[in-house]
Amino acid sequence: MKPLLRAVLILDAGLYLGSGAVLLLTPLAGVQRALQLTAIEPAMAGQMLGLALLGLAWLSLRGAVDGAMTIGVAKIVVHVTWLAGALVLVWTLAPPHTLWFPALGIVPNLLVGGLLVVIGLGGARFAQAVRRREIAKAAQAAGAKGRVAADVPPAAPSVPVEPVFRPAPERGAAVAAPAAPSPVPPAAPLAPAATAERDTALRSEASVRDAAASAGAASGSDDVRSSQSTSAPRPPFHG
């Protein structure tokens, strides 16, 4: 349907281009005598109408070339076409039978008017058919996209993270200062000789402590024995 609609627009562009060019040349007496056209007074009105028809011709060509503008342009141009044809038929049939092309006679003018009506109404029908088809395609594309979206599993809902607010210190309360780092540098590792001397000193101190502990244990045992001997009962005195 869209190629047919473009063909109608091209045909309309040819009709408007020829009519506009003729109306622009109406002030020339030679053109009027050759085509036996009715003089338009004032001549500027005829030329303005010729410019309008040339504009419609350019719009029709643009709609035929640009696919995105085809339907929108057709809705305007084809209606103007069949209305112009109806106007030609009315003026040709109604007295005093004013003809668009006087040199052709009544019948050719009626044929021209009928052709314009057929072209305009046919283009309007094609435009409606193309419009319905594009709406159906858009609906199918939207349905397919919806089915694809339904097949995709939904993403897991994100758990909202509640912000943690720290209580502000009361007015007048002392704020603890951050702990300052210790100024004492870490101890440097000892040399092997110093490590050996330290181990020897530790072993000697341990031996001294062991000797003192053994001496204390021996003295304690002597005291226990002496206390036991003193506390033992004496034998009875026989005199």
Secondary structure as GFF3:
##gff-version 3
##sequence-region A 1 239
A	DSSP	alpha_helix	2	24	.	.	.	ID=ss1
A	DSSP	alpha_helix	29	35	.	.	.	ID=ss2
A	DSSP	alpha_helix	43	65	.	.	.	ID=ss3
A	DSSP	three_ten_helix	67	69	.	.	.	ID=ss4
A	DSSP	alpha_helix	70	93	.	.	.	ID=ss5
A	DSSP	alpha_helix	106	151	.	.	.	ID=ss6
A	DSSP	alpha_helix	192	231	.	.	.	ID=ss7
###
